[in-house]
Amino acid sequence: MEQSLNELRALAAGALNRRTETGIPRVAMVQGEIPAHQLAAVYDPMINLILQGSKSMTVGERTLHYDPATYFVMSVELPAVGKVHPASDGAPYLAVSLTLDPAVLAPLLADLPEPGEPHAGGAFSVAAITPELMDAWVRLLRLMRQPQDIAALAPAYEREILYRVLQGPHGAMLRAIAMPDSALARVQRAIGWIRREFATSLRVETLAEKAAMSPSSFHRHFKAATALSPLQYQKRVRLMQARMLMVAHGASVTGAAFEVGYESATQFSREYARLFGLPPARDTARIAAHARGNSM
């Protein structure tokens, strides 16, 4: 398997320290030291394979660590804080990801036997890589050097990766998100509403109704899936959106706070510092200074 891992490293060697498109639909790569503020974001559902170095992902109070012997699966959109580390020999962090598309995933379910165990409720986890899964990734990334074959072959290799994951420890979780009536799929519908309407006042009863669940059942399933309550989820989406407004668009602290739905700039600053470690003005100044240093 080490030979396959080395080939994947060579194929992804052109990645930058930000999301780098590969030309293959839904497949991206990244390499090196990634600015901390870019690693605190609402992540799309994905399969993330570490090729070099390691990464930690914190969602709510849960932190998962993974390295080249493992892969990470996130089946719903989650506000998470990531941290990457170089390899022990100093080689830069290197990873590839496949964004999950339920429309691609759902047809595979008909070709698989029913899982032995029901889905436990979580929407993110880490598992050990297998030789078969690694081999499918190699064939998919080889298409970067054969772009004329992408349209014909990439869908087949993507299906194989999903098939291998469905057969592994993450299988029940992926099944759940692809089945419209599952609790996880219902939670995902509520998540979609929160992400669209994050600046509005949120009532758990309204979200539960959209998910076709009782409020108590919805709250339980939401917390199991995301490691956050619905209100905590909304708060993190607001804070991450506000950070983007200040860093990328130059919004003031007060302006960003009101834009994302806060009624008190003081409360906003307090909750911002609790999540990101610094008050908004100091945090954005630090990010700007880091960006200037890297551009010199």
N, C-alpha and C positions, 0 to 999 in steps of 0.2 A: 504493500500500500504506500510505502515511502516513495517509490518510483512515481506513482500516480500523483502524489502530493507535490513532488518536485516539478512535475510537468505542469500542474496547475499554477504553481508559483511562477514558472517561466511565462505561461500564457497571460497571467494577470500582471506581469511586471511593469506594464505601461500605465498602471492606475495612478491617479493623483491623490492628494490628501483631501479629497472631497468626492462625493458620488460621481463616478466616471462611467458613462454609458459604454456598452460593449458593441452596440449594433445588433445585439440579440434581444428580441422583445422581453421586457421585464427583468433582464439580467444586468447587474451593475457591479462595479468593483471599487475598492478604495485602498489606499496605501499610505503609510507614514503616520505622522503625528497630526491628528485631527483636532482643530480648535474645540475647546471644551463646550462652548456655547452651541456648536453644531451637533454635539452628541446629546444634548438635552432637547428632545423634540417629541412630537407625536409621530410614532413610527407606523408605517403601513404594514399590513400583514405580509410576512416574508419567511423565507428560509435563508439563514445566514451561515455561511461556511467559512471558518477561519483557516487561512492557509499558512500564516506566519504570525508569531506573537500571540497575544491573548486579549480578551475583552471581558468586561463585566457589564451587566445590564441591571439597573435597579428600577423596579416598578412597584410603587407603593413602598412597603417595608421589605419586599423580597429582592434579594440580589442574587443573580446567577452568574457564574464564571464559566467561560469556555475557551478552548484552545484548539490546535489543529487535530486533536483526537476526537473532537466533538462538533456538533452543529446545533444551532439555535432555531427554534420555530416560534413565531408569533402569529396567531391566527386571527386576531382582531387589531384594530388601531389602538395603540396604547401610548400614553405620555410616559416616556422613560428617560432615564439619565444613563448614558453610556460612558465607559472609560476604556481606552485602549492602551496596550502596553507592547513594547517591542519584544522580540525574542530574547532569550538569555544570552545569545551571542551578539546582540545589538542589531540584528536584522530588523527592518521596519515591520510594523503591523501590516498585514495584507489579508484581505477578505473579499469574497464574492457573495452576492445575494440574488435571490429569485423572489420577486414580488408575487404573492399568491393571487390568483384569479379564480374565484369560485366557479366561473363558467367553464374553466378548463378542468377544475378539480371534480366537479359533480359527475360528469360522465364516467369517470374511473370507478365510481362506487359500485356500479352495476357489475364490474368485472372482479370484484373482491368478495370473499366470504364475509359473513357478519363477524364483527370483532368479538373476541372472547370476553372482554370486560367492557362495561359501559364507560362513557367519558366521565372523568372525575370533576369536571367543571372549569379547570384552569385553561387559560388561553395562551400561555407561553411556557416553554420548557426547553431543556437541553438534553441531548442524547448522544451516545457514542456513534461515530461514523462507521459505516460498514464498507467493505471492499466494493460491493455492488453499487452502492450509492456514490462512492468516490469515482468509480469508472464512468457512471452516467454523467457526472459533472465534467470529467475530462473530455468526453465526446462533445458535450455541449459547448465548452469553451474553445475547443479546437476550431469551431466554426468562425471564431474571430479571424482566423487566418484563411478561411475559405468562405468569405461573405456571400459568394454566389450560391452557396448551399443552405444558407440560413432559412429562407422561406420554406424549403422542402423538408429539412431535417430538424430544425429547432423544435417544432411542435412535438415531434416524436421523442426527442431527448428530454424535453420538459415533462412530458407525460411520464417518462420512465423515472425521473427524479421524484415526482409526486407519488408514483406507484410505490417506489422504495420507501418513501417516508410513511405512506399509508400503511405499509406492512410492519413498520417499526413501532417504537414506544409512543410516537406522536400520532399514530393512526387514528385513534378514537377522537382526538381533538380536531384533526382535519376533517374527519367524517362529519362531526357535529356542525362545523361552520358551513359545510356544503349542503346540509339538510335544512330547508327553510323552516321547519317546525321545531327544530331542536332549541333547547334553552339558550345555547351559545349563539345561534343565529338570531334569536330574538334580542339577545343582549346587543349584538352587533347592530341591529336596526336602531336601537335606542342610542347607541354610540354615534351613529351617523347623524341622528337628530341633535345630539349635544354638540357635535363638532360644527354643525351648520348654525346652530342657534346659541352658541356658547355665551354670547353677551347678554342674553335675555335671562330673566328670573326663571329658575328651574324648580319644578315640583316633582318629587319622586312619583307621586300618583299619576301625573301626566305621562311620565316616561313608562311606567308600568302598563298603562293603558295602551301605549303605542307598541309595547312588547307583548301585549295580550297575556299579561300575568297579573296576579295579585301583587299589591305593593310589597308585602313581606317576602313573597317568593322572588320577585324581581330583584329586590335589594340583596337577597342571599346569593342569587345566581350572578348578579353583577359583580359583587365583591369576590366571589370565587373565581370569576374569569379574569378580572383586572387587578386584583389586590388593592382596589380602591373602592370607596363608596361612590355613588353617582355624583354627589356634591364635591367630593375630593377630585374626581375625574374632571369635572367642569372647571374647578379652580386651577388645576394644573394646565389645562388647555388655555385658559385665560392668561395665566402668567407666561406661558411659552409664547403665545401670540403677542403679548405686550412686549416681551423682550425683542422679538423680531421687529416690531414697529419702531422701537427705540434704536436698535442696532442698524437695521437695514434702511429705515426711512427717516431717521432723525427725530422721531416724535419725542416730546417732552415727557417727563415722568407722569405729570398730571394728565396730559393729553392721552398717553397710552393707557393709563388706569381707567379713565372714563370711556375710552374707545372699546375696551374689552368688557365693560359692564360693571366696574367697581363704582360705588357711590362715594367712597372715602379714599383719598390718595394716601392717607396715613395707614389705613388697613392694607392697602395694596403694597406699600413699601415694606410693611412688616411681614406679610406673607411671601413677598418676593425674596426678601433676605433669608427667610426660613428655607425656601426651596433652593436658591442659588448660592447662598453663603455670603452675599454682600447686598447692601441696599442698591436700588436700581441705578442711581447716578454713578456710584463707584464701580458697579459691575460693568456698565456699558463703557465707562472710561477705560477700564482694564482691557476690555475686548478691543476697543479702538487702538489702544497702545500696542497690544499684541499684533494687531493687523498691520500697523505702521512698521513695527520691527521686522515682520516677515517680508515686507515689500522693499526693504532697503538692500 
